[in-house]
């Protein structure tokens, strides 16, 4: 039986854990933990707000410069910037901007909260959005450079009539393991060779009853090369040393955030592999990378070659492509970095 909102608040008051870890220790979702603090006073307070992207994304620019956070079980991507153009869509929406670039899948958005947390350095304010299971999709934090005066009127505009302190999320969704059909490899390869855009891959694999990891395992050389899962630290270090710009995707089932640019300051802290740059933070649990692949997909602009990493359950942790500096950029430096990554068999020797 789940703890009551009162019990959740008591546990939060005594805890030193981060919200996500505290929720896991209580065997509840993070959204339940936040909801328990709706309509109460104290150092941690929440207000239930509208959650559909069509309602919230158009008003985000009022806050000015903020930090947008997206995560999955293995990685956190934090990007500082100002929200720009929002393009709505019933199945997929997006925010387009120089610093904050996201892809949104609205059907998974189920809960929204405006959160205020008092601490030693003042009050930290954020807008937090969760899926139907109570898993975090996106969090947007105000910074010292944000328009603090815009916070209260924005929250008031988004506030729901329902300010109850309990929610009933759906059961957590298990990660889908690799799906493939060996008898369809020839069809997969034939369709692969005809791709003109990387976005076509999802439609091809779905039509064949496969998913991303299953298709990668099945396709094999020369389209997919399995590399040592322990290579990520060396890969990030090479990006930093060469100042290679990348297009780096981190997401969950309802939200994908994209970083365009470099990885500069790399720091290892225990199992965490971190990028600690002024406008970008990445926190990767390197020990959760179970499979890694260099993937070559054809496009109209030439081959799009990515590094893609998966966890032990088969979930995608991140994708990364080289960023072209111009139409003439053949990404030789990016390809060289990937070419030097050790194959699985080489790493085992």
Secondary structure as GFF3:
##gff-version 3
##sequence-region A 1 349
A	DSSP	alpha_helix	5	14	.	.	.	ID=ss1
A	DSSP	alpha_helix	19	26	.	.	.	ID=ss2
A	DSSP	alpha_helix	30	35	.	.	.	ID=ss3
A	DSSP	beta_strand	44	48	.	.	.	ID=ss4
A	DSSP	alpha_helix	53	56	.	.	.	ID=ss5
A	DSSP	three_ten_helix	57	63	.	.	.	ID=ss6
A	DSSP	beta_strand	64	71	.	.	.	ID=ss7
A	DSSP	beta_strand	75	82	.	.	.	ID=ss8
A	DSSP	beta_strand	85	87	.	.	.	ID=ss9
A	DSSP	beta_strand	93	96	.	.	.	ID=ss10
A	DSSP	beta_strand	101	104	.	.	.	ID=ss11
A	DSSP	three_ten_helix	106	108	.	.	.	ID=ss12
A	DSSP	beta_strand	109	119	.	.	.	ID=ss13
A	DSSP	beta_strand	122	131	.	.	.	ID=ss14
A	DSSP	beta_strand	136	146	.	.	.	ID=ss15
A	DSSP	alpha_helix	149	158	.	.	.	ID=ss16
A	DSSP	three_ten_helix	182	184	.	.	.	ID=ss17
A	DSSP	alpha_helix	185	193	.	.	.	ID=ss18
A	DSSP	alpha_helix	200	207	.	.	.	ID=ss19
A	DSSP	alpha_helix	212	219	.	.	.	ID=ss20
A	DSSP	beta_strand	224	227	.	.	.	ID=ss21
A	DSSP	three_ten_helix	229	231	.	.	.	ID=ss22
A	DSSP	alpha_helix	232	242	.	.	.	ID=ss23
A	DSSP	beta_strand	246	251	.	.	.	ID=ss24
A	DSSP	beta_strand	255	261	.	.	.	ID=ss25
A	DSSP	beta_strand	266	269	.	.	.	ID=ss26
A	DSSP	beta_strand	272	277	.	.	.	ID=ss27
A	DSSP	beta_strand	280	285	.	.	.	ID=ss28
A	DSSP	three_ten_helix	286	288	.	.	.	ID=ss29
A	DSSP	beta_strand	291	297	.	.	.	ID=ss30
A	DSSP	beta_strand	304	310	.	.	.	ID=ss31
A	DSSP	beta_strand	316	322	.	.	.	ID=ss32
A	DSSP	alpha_helix	332	339	.	.	.	ID=ss33
A	DSSP	alpha_helix	344	348	.	.	.	ID=ss34
###
